[in-house]
């Protein structure tokens, strides 16, 4: 049994945006993994795990 994709959830300290990264794609993002997709600042780690009840509050970062 699998719980699905592991996500890392972040909040930007600059603009306040909430976002998540799919850990299985960390090689695609390289050094940018965890950075805010809006302003590029490293995000503040909030939590990690499979899909969460508040998942819709954290849009997934796409390349």
PDB file with one MODEL, atoms N, CA, C and O in Angstrom:
MODEL        1
ATOM      1  N   UNK A   1       0.842  -1.180   0.000  1.00  0.00           N
ATOM      2  CA  UNK A   1       0.000   0.000   0.000  1.00  0.00           C
ATOM      3  C   UNK A   1       0.882   1.237   0.000  1.00  0.00           C
ATOM      4  O   UNK A   1       1.919   1.271   0.663  1.00  0.00           O
ATOM      5  N   UNK A   2       0.474   2.231  -0.733  1.00  0.00           N
ATOM      6  CA  UNK A   2       1.229   3.474  -0.802  1.00  0.00           C
ATOM      7  C   UNK A   2       0.329   4.650  -0.418  1.00  0.00           C
ATOM      8  O   UNK A   2      -0.888   4.610  -0.601  1.00  0.00           O
ATOM      9  N   UNK A   3       0.947   5.675   0.108  1.00  0.00           N
ATOM     10  CA  UNK A   3       0.212   6.875   0.482  1.00  0.00           C
ATOM     11  C   UNK A   3       0.284   7.915  -0.628  1.00  0.00           C
ATOM     12  O   UNK A   3      -0.263   9.010  -0.496  1.00  0.00           O
ATOM     13  N   UNK A   4       0.949   7.580  -1.706  1.00  0.00           N
ATOM     14  CA  UNK A   4       1.066   8.518  -2.813  1.00  0.00           C
ATOM     15  C   UNK A   4       2.309   9.374  -2.695  1.00  0.00           C
ATOM     16  O   UNK A   4       3.249   9.044  -1.972  1.00  0.00           O
ATOM     17  N   UNK A   5       2.294  10.447  -3.397  1.00  0.00           N
ATOM     18  CA  UNK A   5       3.436  11.364  -3.467  1.00  0.00           C
ATOM     19  C   UNK A   5       3.704  12.021  -2.119  1.00  0.00           C
ATOM     20  O   UNK A   5       2.778  12.353  -1.378  1.00  0.00           O
ATOM     21  N   UNK A   6       4.975  12.202  -1.817  1.00  0.00           N
ATOM     22  CA  UNK A   6       5.390  12.922  -0.619  1.00  0.00           C
ATOM     23  C   UNK A   6       5.579  14.381  -1.005  1.00  0.00           C
ATOM     24  O   UNK A   6       6.321  14.690  -1.937  1.00  0.00           O
ATOM     25  N   UNK A   7       4.915  15.270  -0.294  1.00  0.00           N
ATOM     26  CA  UNK A   7       5.023  16.702  -0.558  1.00  0.00           C
ATOM     27  C   UNK A   7       5.737  17.398   0.585  1.00  0.00           C
ATOM     28  O   UNK A   7       5.637  16.994   1.743  1.00  0.00           O
ATOM     29  N   UNK A   8       6.461  18.455   0.235  1.00  0.00           N
ATOM     30  CA  UNK A   8       7.050  19.353   1.213  1.00  0.00           C
ATOM     31  C   UNK A   8       6.283  20.670   1.090  1.00  0.00           C
ATOM     32  O   UNK A   8       6.226  21.268   0.015  1.00  0.00           O
ATOM     33  N   UNK A   9       5.697  21.111   2.197  1.00  0.00           N
ATOM     34  CA  UNK A   9       4.849  22.308   2.225  1.00  0.00           C
ATOM     35  C   UNK A   9       5.646  23.481   2.784  1.00  0.00           C
ATOM     36  O   UNK A   9       6.360  23.350   3.779  1.00  0.00           O
ATOM     37  N   UNK A  10       5.510  24.633   2.123  1.00  0.00           N
ATOM     38  CA  UNK A  10       6.264  25.832   2.491  1.00  0.00           C
ATOM     39  C   UNK A  10       5.359  27.052   2.513  1.00  0.00           C
ATOM     40  O   UNK A  10       4.263  27.058   1.954  1.00  0.00           O
ATOM     41  N   UNK A  11       5.864  28.097   3.188  1.00  0.00           N
ATOM     42  CA  UNK A  11       5.248  29.422   3.128  1.00  0.00           C
ATOM     43  C   UNK A  11       6.370  30.422   2.888  1.00  0.00           C
ATOM     44  O   UNK A  11       7.438  30.329   3.493  1.00  0.00           O
ATOM     45  N   UNK A  12       6.119  31.373   2.005  1.00  0.00           N
ATOM     46  CA  UNK A  12       7.128  32.374   1.672  1.00  0.00           C
ATOM     47  C   UNK A  12       7.200  33.436   2.772  1.00  0.00           C
ATOM     48  O   UNK A  12       6.171  33.994   3.153  1.00  0.00           O
ATOM     49  N   UNK A  13       8.404  33.724   3.290  1.00  0.00           N
ATOM     50  CA  UNK A  13       8.540  34.763   4.309  1.00  0.00           C
ATOM     51  C   UNK A  13       8.397  36.173   3.736  1.00  0.00           C
ATOM     52  O   UNK A  13       8.158  37.115   4.491  1.00  0.00           O
ATOM     53  N   UNK A  14       8.537  36.338   2.429  1.00  0.00           N
ATOM     54  CA  UNK A  14       8.429  37.656   1.797  1.00  0.00           C
ATOM     55  C   UNK A  14       6.988  38.011   1.436  1.00  0.00           C
ATOM     56  O   UNK A  14       6.454  39.020   1.895  1.00  0.00           O
ATOM     57  N   UNK A  15       6.358  37.160   0.598  1.00  0.00           N
ATOM     58  CA  UNK A  15       5.029  37.507   0.082  1.00  0.00           C
ATOM     59  C   UNK A  15       3.899  36.727   0.764  1.00  0.00           C
ATOM     60  O   UNK A  15       2.726  37.025   0.539  1.00  0.00           O
ATOM     61  N   UNK A  16       4.236  35.738   1.588  1.00  0.00           N
ATOM     62  CA  UNK A  16       3.227  34.991   2.332  1.00  0.00           C
ATOM     63  C   UNK A  16       2.561  33.865   1.555  1.00  0.00           C
ATOM     64  O   UNK A  16       1.670  33.199   2.082  1.00  0.00           O
ATOM     65  N   UNK A  17       2.975  33.641   0.309  1.00  0.00           N
ATOM     66  CA  UNK A  17       2.371  32.578  -0.503  1.00  0.00           C
ATOM     67  C   UNK A  17       2.635  31.208   0.111  1.00  0.00           C
ATOM     68  O   UNK A  17       3.712  30.954   0.650  1.00  0.00           O
ATOM     69  N   UNK A  18       1.648  30.337   0.024  1.00  0.00           N
ATOM     70  CA  UNK A  18       1.804  28.954   0.453  1.00  0.00           C
ATOM     71  C   UNK A  18       1.945  28.106  -0.795  1.00  0.00           C
ATOM     72  O   UNK A  18       1.256  28.347  -1.787  1.00  0.00           O
ATOM     73  N   UNK A  19       2.832  27.112  -0.762  1.00  0.00           N
ATOM     74  CA  UNK A  19       3.073  26.275  -1.920  1.00  0.00           C
ATOM     75  C   UNK A  19       3.662  24.947  -1.465  1.00  0.00           C
ATOM     76  O   UNK A  19       4.115  24.807  -0.329  1.00  0.00           O
ATOM     77  N   UNK A  20       3.648  23.962  -2.384  1.00  0.00           N
ATOM     78  CA  UNK A  20       4.211  22.658  -2.069  1.00  0.00           C
ATOM     79  C   UNK A  20       5.028  22.158  -3.244  1.00  0.00           C
ATOM     80  O   UNK A  20       4.768  22.499  -4.398  1.00  0.00           O
ATOM     81  N   UNK A  21       6.026  21.336  -2.924  1.00  0.00           N
ATOM     82  CA  UNK A  21       6.857  20.687  -3.919  1.00  0.00           C
ATOM     83  C   UNK A  21       6.688  19.180  -3.792  1.00  0.00           C
ATOM     84  O   UNK A  21       6.645  18.640  -2.687  1.00  0.00           O
ATOM     85  N   UNK A  22       6.594  18.513  -4.928  1.00  0.00           N
ATOM     86  CA  UNK A  22       6.538  17.052  -4.994  1.00  0.00           C
ATOM     87  C   UNK A  22       7.965  16.547  -4.822  1.00  0.00           C
ATOM     88  O   UNK A  22       8.820  16.806  -5.669  1.00  0.00           O
ATOM     89  N   UNK A  23       8.230  15.830  -3.736  1.00  0.00           N
ATOM     90  CA  UNK A  23       9.593  15.391  -3.432  1.00  0.00           C
ATOM     91  C   UNK A  23      10.157  14.473  -4.510  1.00  0.00           C
ATOM     92  O   UNK A  23      11.369  14.459  -4.723  1.00  0.00           O
ATOM     93  N   UNK A  24       9.314  13.711  -5.190  1.00  0.00           N
ATOM     94  CA  UNK A  24       9.817  12.796  -6.222  1.00  0.00           C
ATOM     95  C   UNK A  24      10.383  13.554  -7.426  1.00  0.00           C
ATOM     96  O   UNK A  24      11.057  12.960  -8.267  1.00  0.00           O
ATOM     97  N   UNK A  25      10.116  14.851  -7.513  1.00  0.00           N
ATOM     98  CA  UNK A  25      10.618  15.669  -8.611  1.00  0.00           C
ATOM     99  C   UNK A  25      11.758  16.594  -8.182  1.00  0.00           C
ATOM    100  O   UNK A  25      12.082  17.542  -8.899  1.00  0.00           O
ATOM    101  N   UNK A  26      12.372  16.332  -7.019  1.00  0.00           N
ATOM    102  CA  UNK A  26      13.385  17.252  -6.499  1.00  0.00           C
ATOM    103  C   UNK A  26      14.576  17.425  -7.433  1.00  0.00           C
ATOM    104  O   UNK A  26      15.186  18.493  -7.448  1.00  0.00           O
ATOM    105  N   UNK A  27      14.922  16.401  -8.212  1.00  0.00           N
ATOM    106  CA  UNK A  27      16.045  16.536  -9.146  1.00  0.00           C
ATOM    107  C   UNK A  27      15.729  17.526 -10.262  1.00  0.00           C
ATOM    108  O   UNK A  27      16.631  18.188 -10.776  1.00  0.00           O
ATOM    109  N   UNK A  28      14.465  17.633 -10.638  1.00  0.00           N
ATOM    110  CA  UNK A  28      14.077  18.567 -11.699  1.00  0.00           C
ATOM    111  C   UNK A  28      14.241  20.026 -11.253  1.00  0.00           C
ATOM    112  O   UNK A  28      14.539  20.897 -12.071  1.00  0.00           O
ATOM    113  N   UNK A  29      14.049  20.285  -9.968  1.00  0.00           N
ATOM    114  CA  UNK A  29      14.116  21.654  -9.459  1.00  0.00           C
ATOM    115  C   UNK A  29      15.522  22.030  -9.000  1.00  0.00           C
ATOM    116  O   UNK A  29      15.873  23.210  -8.994  1.00  0.00           O
ATOM    117  N   UNK A  30      16.312  21.064  -8.625  1.00  0.00           N
ATOM    118  CA  UNK A  30      17.682  21.325  -8.192  1.00  0.00           C
ATOM    119  C   UNK A  30      17.745  22.303  -7.035  1.00  0.00           C
ATOM    120  O   UNK A  30      17.070  22.122  -6.022  1.00  0.00           O
ATOM    121  N   UNK A  31      18.556  23.338  -7.186  1.00  0.00           N
ATOM    122  CA  UNK A  31      18.755  24.337  -6.131  1.00  0.00           C
ATOM    123  C   UNK A  31      17.496  25.144  -5.839  1.00  0.00           C
ATOM    124  O   UNK A  31      17.389  25.750  -4.773  1.00  0.00           O
ATOM    125  N   UNK A  32      16.547  25.161  -6.761  1.00  0.00           N
ATOM    126  CA  UNK A  32      15.320  25.948  -6.586  1.00  0.00           C
ATOM    127  C   UNK A  32      14.287  25.239  -5.723  1.00  0.00           C
ATOM    128  O   UNK A  32      13.277  25.846  -5.365  1.00  0.00           O
ATOM    129  N   UNK A  33      14.508  23.964  -5.373  1.00  0.00           N
ATOM    130  CA  UNK A  33      13.542  23.209  -4.577  1.00  0.00           C
ATOM    131  C   UNK A  33      13.303  23.939  -3.261  1.00  0.00           C
ATOM    132  O   UNK A  33      14.245  24.193  -2.510  1.00  0.00           O
ATOM    133  N   UNK A  34      12.050  24.276  -2.978  1.00  0.00           N
ATOM    134  CA  UNK A  34      11.692  24.994  -1.756  1.00  0.00           C
ATOM    135  C   UNK A  34      11.601  26.491  -1.919  1.00  0.00           C
ATOM    136  O   UNK A  34      11.203  27.190  -0.988  1.00  0.00           O
ATOM    137  N   UNK A  35      11.966  27.004  -3.098  1.00  0.00           N
ATOM    138  CA  UNK A  35      11.893  28.444  -3.337  1.00  0.00           C
ATOM    139  C   UNK A  35      10.480  28.857  -3.733  1.00  0.00           C
ATOM    140  O   UNK A  35       9.751  28.089  -4.361  1.00  0.00           O
ATOM    141  N   UNK A  36      10.107  30.059  -3.364  1.00  0.00           N
ATOM    142  CA  UNK A  36       8.794  30.605  -3.700  1.00  0.00           C
ATOM    143  C   UNK A  36       8.669  30.768  -5.215  1.00  0.00           C
ATOM    144  O   UNK A  36       9.546  31.362  -5.843  1.00  0.00           O
ATOM    145  N   UNK A  37       7.599  30.254  -5.805  1.00  0.00           N
ATOM    146  CA  UNK A  37       7.435  30.396  -7.255  1.00  0.00           C
ATOM    147  C   UNK A  37       7.090  31.826  -7.686  1.00  0.00           C
ATOM    148  O   UNK A  37       7.152  32.149  -8.873  1.00  0.00           O
ATOM    149  N   UNK A  38       6.732  32.671  -6.737  1.00  0.00           N
ATOM    150  CA  UNK A  38       6.353  34.049  -7.067  1.00  0.00           C
ATOM    151  C   UNK A  38       7.564  34.979  -7.000  1.00  0.00           C
ATOM    152  O   UNK A  38       7.847  35.709  -7.950  1.00  0.00           O
ATOM    153  N   UNK A  39       8.277  34.948  -5.869  1.00  0.00           N
ATOM    154  CA  UNK A  39       9.381  35.894  -5.715  1.00  0.00           C
ATOM    155  C   UNK A  39      10.765  35.249  -5.644  1.00  0.00           C
ATOM    156  O   UNK A  39      11.766  35.964  -5.598  1.00  0.00           O
ATOM    157  N   UNK A  40      10.845  33.916  -5.634  1.00  0.00           N
ATOM    158  CA  UNK A  40      12.134  33.232  -5.685  1.00  0.00           C
ATOM    159  C   UNK A  40      12.882  33.128  -4.373  1.00  0.00           C
ATOM    160  O   UNK A  40      13.996  32.605  -4.346  1.00  0.00           O
ATOM    161  N   UNK A  41      12.309  33.608  -3.291  1.00  0.00           N
ATOM    162  CA  UNK A  41      12.943  33.553  -1.975  1.00  0.00           C
ATOM    163  C   UNK A  41      12.785  32.138  -1.405  1.00  0.00           C
ATOM    164  O   UNK A  41      11.742  31.516  -1.605  1.00  0.00           O
ATOM    165  N   UNK A  42      13.803  31.612  -0.696  1.00  0.00           N
ATOM    166  CA  UNK A  42      13.629  30.298  -0.071  1.00  0.00           C
ATOM    167  C   UNK A  42      12.446  30.315   0.905  1.00  0.00           C
ATOM    168  O   UNK A  42      12.334  31.188   1.766  1.00  0.00           O
ATOM    169  N   UNK A  43      11.572  29.323   0.739  1.00  0.00           N
ATOM    170  CA  UNK A  43      10.389  29.238   1.584  1.00  0.00           C
ATOM    171  C   UNK A  43      10.698  28.711   2.969  1.00  0.00           C
ATOM    172  O   UNK A  43      11.715  28.048   3.177  1.00  0.00           O
ATOM    173  N   UNK A  44       9.825  29.004   3.915  1.00  0.00           N
ATOM    174  CA  UNK A  44       9.918  28.482   5.264  1.00  0.00           C
ATOM    175  C   UNK A  44       9.174  27.155   5.313  1.00  0.00           C
ATOM    176  O   UNK A  44       7.989  27.076   4.990  1.00  0.00           O
ATOM    177  N   UNK A  45       9.897  26.111   5.725  1.00  0.00           N
ATOM    178  CA  UNK A  45       9.308  24.778   5.808  1.00  0.00           C
ATOM    179  C   UNK A  45       8.132  24.785   6.791  1.00  0.00           C
ATOM    180  O   UNK A  45       8.241  25.317   7.896  1.00  0.00           O
ATOM    181  N   UNK A  46       7.002  24.185   6.375  1.00  0.00           N
ATOM    182  CA  UNK A  46       5.825  24.095   7.231  1.00  0.00           C
ATOM    183  C   UNK A  46       5.621  22.652   7.686  1.00  0.00           C
ATOM    184  O   UNK A  46       5.480  22.390   8.880  1.00  0.00           O
ATOM    185  N   UNK A  47       5.606  21.712   6.733  1.00  0.00           N
ATOM    186  CA  UNK A  47       5.379  20.295   7.051  1.00  0.00           C
ATOM    187  C   UNK A  47       5.674  19.472   5.815  1.00  0.00           C
ATOM    188  O   UNK A  47       5.926  20.020   4.742  1.00  0.00           O
ATOM    189  N   UNK A  48       5.644  18.152   5.963  1.00  0.00           N
ATOM    190  CA  UNK A  48       5.756  17.270   4.818  1.00  0.00           C
ATOM    191  C   UNK A  48       4.844  16.081   5.027  1.00  0.00           C
ATOM    192  O   UNK A  48       4.383  15.828   6.140  1.00  0.00           O
ATOM    193  N   UNK A  49       4.583  15.351   3.952  1.00  0.00           N
ATOM    194  CA  UNK A  49       3.752  14.165   4.016  1.00  0.00           C
ATOM    195  C   UNK A  49       2.941  13.998   2.755  1.00  0.00           C
ATOM    196  O   UNK A  49       3.084  14.772   1.809  1.00  0.00           O
ATOM    197  N   UNK A  50       2.081  12.980   2.737  1.00  0.00           N
ATOM    198  CA  UNK A  50       1.186  12.811   1.588  1.00  0.00           C
ATOM    199  C   UNK A  50       0.126  13.906   1.600  1.00  0.00           C
ATOM    200  O   UNK A  50       0.184  14.816   2.427  1.00  0.00           O
ATOM    201  N   UNK A  51      -0.806  13.825   0.722  1.00  0.00           N
ATOM    202  CA  UNK A  51      -1.874  14.841   0.671  1.00  0.00           C
ATOM    203  C   UNK A  51      -2.448  15.077   2.063  1.00  0.00           C
ATOM    204  O   UNK A  51      -2.650  14.141   2.837  1.00  0.00           O
ATOM    205  N   UNK A  52      -2.707  16.348   2.364  1.00  0.00           N
ATOM    206  CA  UNK A  52      -3.187  16.782   3.673  1.00  0.00           C
ATOM    207  C   UNK A  52      -4.613  17.324   3.540  1.00  0.00           C
ATOM    208  O   UNK A  52      -5.042  17.647   2.432  1.00  0.00           O
ATOM    209  N   UNK A  53      -5.355  17.431   4.649  1.00  0.00           N
ATOM    210  CA  UNK A  53      -6.705  17.995   4.573  1.00  0.00           C
ATOM    211  C   UNK A  53      -6.727  19.421   3.995  1.00  0.00           C
ATOM    212  O   UNK A  53      -7.690  19.802   3.330  1.00  0.00           O
ATOM    213  N   UNK A  54      -5.684  20.198   4.244  1.00  0.00           N
ATOM    214  CA  UNK A  54      -5.625  21.574   3.740  1.00  0.00           C
ATOM    215  C   UNK A  54      -4.819  21.688   2.447  1.00  0.00           C
ATOM    216  O   UNK A  54      -4.306  22.758   2.121  1.00  0.00           O
ATOM    217  N   UNK A  55      -4.713  20.588   1.721  1.00  0.00           N
ATOM    218  CA  UNK A  55      -3.878  20.508   0.520  1.00  0.00           C
ATOM    219  C   UNK A  55      -4.210  21.591  -0.514  1.00  0.00           C
ATOM    220  O   UNK A  55      -3.304  22.104  -1.171  1.00  0.00           O
ATOM    221  N   UNK A  56      -5.470  21.941  -0.667  1.00  0.00           N
ATOM    222  CA  UNK A  56      -5.865  22.941  -1.667  1.00  0.00           C
ATOM    223  C   UNK A  56      -5.300  24.330  -1.350  1.00  0.00           C
ATOM    224  O   UNK A  56      -5.212  25.178  -2.238  1.00  0.00           O
ATOM    225  N   UNK A  57      -4.919  24.565  -0.096  1.00  0.00           N
ATOM    226  CA  UNK A  57      -4.335  25.859   0.290  1.00  0.00           C
ATOM    227  C   UNK A  57      -2.905  26.013  -0.200  1.00  0.00           C
ATOM    228  O   UNK A  57      -2.362  27.118  -0.190  1.00  0.00           O
ATOM    229  N   UNK A  58      -2.286  24.910  -0.631  1.00  0.00           N
ATOM    230  CA  UNK A  58      -0.886  24.889  -1.056  1.00  0.00           C
ATOM    231  C   UNK A  58      -0.795  24.447  -2.518  1.00  0.00           C
ATOM    232  O   UNK A  58      -0.711  23.246  -2.776  1.00  0.00           O
ATOM    233  N   UNK A  59      -0.809  25.366  -3.480  1.00  0.00           N
ATOM    234  CA  UNK A  59      -0.684  24.956  -4.880  1.00  0.00           C
ATOM    235  C   UNK A  59       0.663  24.291  -5.140  1.00  0.00           C
ATOM    236  O   UNK A  59       1.676  24.684  -4.561  1.00  0.00           O
ATOM    237  N   UNK A  60       0.673  23.293  -6.006  1.00  0.00           N
ATOM    238  CA  UNK A  60       1.904  22.593  -6.333  1.00  0.00           C
ATOM    239  C   UNK A  60       2.730  23.422  -7.308  1.00  0.00           C
ATOM    240  O   UNK A  60       2.201  23.972  -8.274  1.00  0.00           O
ATOM    241  N   UNK A  61       4.029  23.505  -7.048  1.00  0.00           N
ATOM    242  CA  UNK A  61       4.941  24.230  -7.932  1.00  0.00           C
ATOM    243  C   UNK A  61       5.251  23.343  -9.134  1.00  0.00           C
ATOM    244  O   UNK A  61       5.679  22.199  -8.984  1.00  0.00           O
ATOM    245  N   UNK A  62       5.030  23.881 -10.308  1.00  0.00           N
ATOM    246  CA  UNK A  62       5.338  23.191 -11.560  1.00  0.00           C
ATOM    247  C   UNK A  62       6.500  23.924 -12.205  1.00  0.00           C
ATOM    248  O   UNK A  62       6.726  25.103 -11.934  1.00  0.00           O
ATOM    249  N   UNK A  63       7.229  23.234 -13.048  1.00  0.00           N
ATOM    250  CA  UNK A  63       8.343  23.895 -13.739  1.00  0.00           C
ATOM    251  C   UNK A  63       7.862  24.869 -14.751  1.00  0.00           C
ATOM    252  O   UNK A  63       8.669  25.511 -15.422  1.00  0.00           O
TER     253      UNK A  63
ENDMDL
END
